């Protein structure tokens, strides 16, 4: 049995695996690892004291808090409403469904600067939407959160949607035949299957929001200590030819993003392992 399983596993390998694997390592190293390593190498030009002074500057800390906080809130909002949108697109038939499905991908195709200008025009104090509120939306952290929600929505929808499409209706029918009501079926049958996809969508939306610049720079107002995001702070450093300072701030975001992605991957693996054991039992 073991030899048969090994033969089956070997049969699924692509022809020329060594060449393909070598090309993959080269391509990933050239496009991802090499540029990212330059950030860390530039940061090594600083002593630990200089590095800590730059990254712990009150203006930098304020940008960290705003960027991480707004990204987290936007990702959580997208988890809720992105999952609902994916559910509607998969489970219901209605007029212009294909159009709505296509609109979900619009933030992918739309240039981020165009999205930022459009959102600013909508939510500015004299904008089409902003004029109806007694408080400011644009040029505040709320405006930043709206922009990050806009660009992160497709990540959740497009990760949850395929899982829902592949979900077998027979499992829901079996649950109903055993006496479970609709909410019990969703909670105990459907939702556990969706958790890995939801976590993936949350991770992608959060990571995308951390590095977003174009759609935020117009609606943020860019006031230091108030509405200045970390990517904008890095750009300000670059405009001042402070390349070492910019790479020091960027390295903080790089290391933080790496550990966040690693943590989420471990959580997804643990959940998937637990679900697989439960199904196998």
N, C-alpha and C positions, 0 to 999 in steps of 0.2 A: 504493500500500500504506500509506503514511504517513497519508494522508487517511482511509482506511478504518479504520485503528487509532484515529485521533483521534475519528472518529464513534462507534466502539464504546465508547471510554472515556467520551465525552460522554453516551452513552445510558444508562450505568449511574449517572449522577448522580441524586440525589433531586430531585424537583420543588421549586422554591423554594430552591435551594441557598444563595443569599445570605442569605435570612431564617433558614434552619436554621443556617448557619454563624455568623451573628451571635448567634443565641440560644445556641449552644454556647459561644462566647467569653464571653458575659455570664454564663451559668450557672457555667462553670468559674471565672471571675474572682470571682464572688460567693461561691461556696462553698469555693474552695480558695485562690486567689491572694490575696484580700483578707485572710482570717484569718492566713495565713502571713506576709504582709507586715507585719502588726501586731507579730509577734514580732521581726522585724528592726528595725522602727521604735522599739520600746521599748528594744531593746538599744543603739540609737544615742544614747540619753540618757547612756550611760556614756562616759568617756574610754577610750582604748585601754588605759591602765594599769589602770584599775578593771575593765574587761572581762576582761583577762588574769588579774588577781588572782582574780576569781570563778571563771572556767572552769578555772584551773590549781590551784585549792584541792585539797589531798590527798584530801579527802572526795569531791569531784567526780570527780577522776581515778580513784579506786577504783571509783566507780559506773560510769564509762565502761568500765573494763576488765571489770567483772563483766557489765554489760549486753551489750557487744559479744561477749565471749567465750562467754557462755552462749547467746546468740542464734545465734552461728556454729555451735557444736556441735549445738544443737537442729536447725538447718536442715540440717546435713549428715546427721544421723541420719534426718531426714524424707526426704531425697533417696533414701537407700538403701531404707528400709522403705516409704516412700510409693510408690516405683516398683514394688517387689515387690507391694504390695497392688493397685495399678492393673493390673499384669500378671495377677494371679489373678482379679480381677473381670472382666477382658475375655476372657481366654483359657480359663477353666474354667467348667464348670457344676456346681453343687453345691447341696445343700439350704440354704434360708434365704439364698440369695445376695442377694436383694433387700433383706433385712433388714440384712445386712452392708454393702451398698452405701449404705443409708440412714444407718447408724451413722457412716459416714465424715464426714457433714455435721453430726453432733451438736455438735462444738465451734463451728460457725458459729451454731447456734441457741441453744446453752446460754449463759445469762448468765455472763460471766467471773467474777463474784464467786461464783456457785454452783460453777463449776468449781474455783476456788481453795479453797473450803471442803471440797469433796469430796476433792480431792487431799491436802489437809492431814489430813483424817480418815483417809485410807488410809495415808499415809506418815509420820505422826507416830510417835514412839517407842512409843506404845501403840496405834497404828492396826492395821488388819487386815493390812497388808503390812509396815509399819515395825517391828512387834514381832518379826519373824523375822530382823532384821539386827542385827549387833553394832555397827553404826555408825549415826549419825543420817542420815536422808535429808531429812526436812522441816527447815526453818530452816537450811539449808545451801545453798551454790551448786548442789549436786546436785539438790535439790528445785526450785530455780528452773529448772534445765535441763529437768526432767521437765515442769513446767508449760508451758514454752515449746514443748517438743516436742508436747504435747497440742494446743495451740491452732494449731500450724503444719502439722499433718499434712494436713488437707483441701486446702491450697493445692497441695501436690505431687501428690496423688492426682488432683485435678480438672483439673490442667493436663496430666498425662501420659496420663490415661485416654482423652480424645478422640483423641489422636494414635494410640494403639494401636488404637482402634476403627476409625480410618480407614485403617490400614495394610493394604495389599493382600497377601493370602495368596500371590498369584501370584509376588511378588518372592521370598518365602521358598522357594517351590517351584522357581523358576528357580535360586536359589542352591544348593539341594540337588541339582538335576539336573546342575549343573556340578561336583559332587564335594565341596562344602563340608559339613562336619559341623555339628551344631547350634550349638556355641559359635562357630564361624567365621561362621555366619549371623547370630547375635546381635551379634557384634562388628563385622562389616563391613556388614551390611545394616540391621538393626533399630536398633542403638544410635545410629549417626549421625543417624537420623531423629528419635530421641528427645531428642538433646542440647539443642536449643533449648527444648523443653517442660520438660526437667529443670532447665535454667538458669532458666527463668521461675518454676517452682515453688520453686526455691531462693531466688530473689530475693524472691518474695512472702512466703515463710515467714520469711526473715531480717528483712525490713522490718517484718512484723507483730510479730515477737518484740521488735524494738527498742523499740516503743512500747507493749508490753503492760504493763498495770497490775493489772487486777482479779484475774486468775487467779494472779498472782505475789505480791501483797501479803500474802496469808495464809500461804502456804507459805514465804516468804522469811525471816521472822523480823525483817527490817528493822533489822539491826544495822549502824550506820555503819562504814564501812571493811571490812566483812565480807560482809554479805548485803543491802546497800542498793542497789537498782537506780536508774538515772537517773530514770525517771518518778516514782518515789517521792521521790527527792531534790527534784525539781521541785515536787511536791505539798507537801513540807515547807516549801519556800521560800514557797509561796503561803499556807500556813497561818500563817506568820510575817509575812505582808503584805510580803514582800520580792519585789514583782512584777518589779522590774528584774533582780534576781538570778535569778529563775525564768526570765525570758525570755532571759537571757544563756546559761543552761545549755541551754534549749530550742533556741536558735539554733545551738549546737554540734551537737546531734543533728539538727536540720533540715538544716544544710549537709552534715554527714557522710552522712546518708541520701540527699540529692540526688546527691552525687558517686558514692555506691555504686550507685544506680539508673542513673545515666548510664553508669558503667563497664560494668555488666552489660548494658545495652542495646547498647552498642558491641560488646561481646564476642559477643552474640547475633547482631548484624547481620553481623559478620565471619564467624562460623561458618555462618550461613545463606547468605551470599554464596559462601563456599568450597564449600558443599554444592551450591548451584545450578550453579556452574561445573562441578563434577565430573559432575553429572547431565547437563548440557548437552553436555559433552565426550563 
